């Protein structure tokens, strides 16, 4: 198996870059992340079901985001998705709250969730690589599982740095290359198809969520945010690594159902805790 190398700019032409971004936008505009869990007869019930399932499967989001730190400051979320985290930021009483997403679908979901719950945010359809905000506009920037979908994550990180005020904080989750999810996908799409020389980079790009999805080593993630004054990076097991929720059913439904029954989660949590899909990054400008 070939491990994923350093993620760098692809050298794509402007036309190829636009086409790659369109593929990402079209993928997520078909269904926002977590929409499968939004079930119920009313919008309020659907959004509550999605919220409850999200935090049941990913209880670590709250401890990483530390929503209470948004109280009284200017907060930006890059990639709002269905708006569950965005609503948590709104609840703590930020001075201002702004959300941006590449897809109209996500902004529509978040706007409707806020209408149902009686909160307010400035919501914008836009590009993380070209944030439509002035320099030094925010005290806190948050992005969970979004920037690795950008054709040029380094450009998106540079934009986060630009819009943060001096001493401002950003909390960002991107994908980790050496993860159990990556290994499982490599076995499914490389080894079992007779292509063992396929790299993890290729597997992630083709088979993990939107086309071109990237993942990083801890060292590569540190390099990605090197422009910040302070940086902390750590890996964390995801519900995909633990085969919880709907993880795996898209790729091999029958095998995933069997694996979930016998998956040694207690052993994984103890022996493979550094092989999680998520890299949790906190930086200070």
Buried (B, 14 or more C-beta within 10 A) or exposed (E): BBEBEEBEEEEEEEEEBEEBBEBBBEBBBEEBBBBBBBEEEEBEEBBBBBBEBBBEBBEBBEEBBBBEBBEEBBBBBBBBBBBBBBBBBBBBEBEBBBBBBBBEBBBBBBBBBBEBBEBEBEBBBBBBBEBEBEEBBBBBBBBBBBBBBBBBBBBBBBBBBBBBBEEBBBBBBBBBBBBBBBBBBBBBBBEEEEEEEBBBBBBBBEBBBBBBBBBBBBEBBBBBBEBBEEBEBBBBBBBBBBBBBBBBBEBBEEEBEEBBEEBEEEEBEEEBEEBBBBBBBBBBB
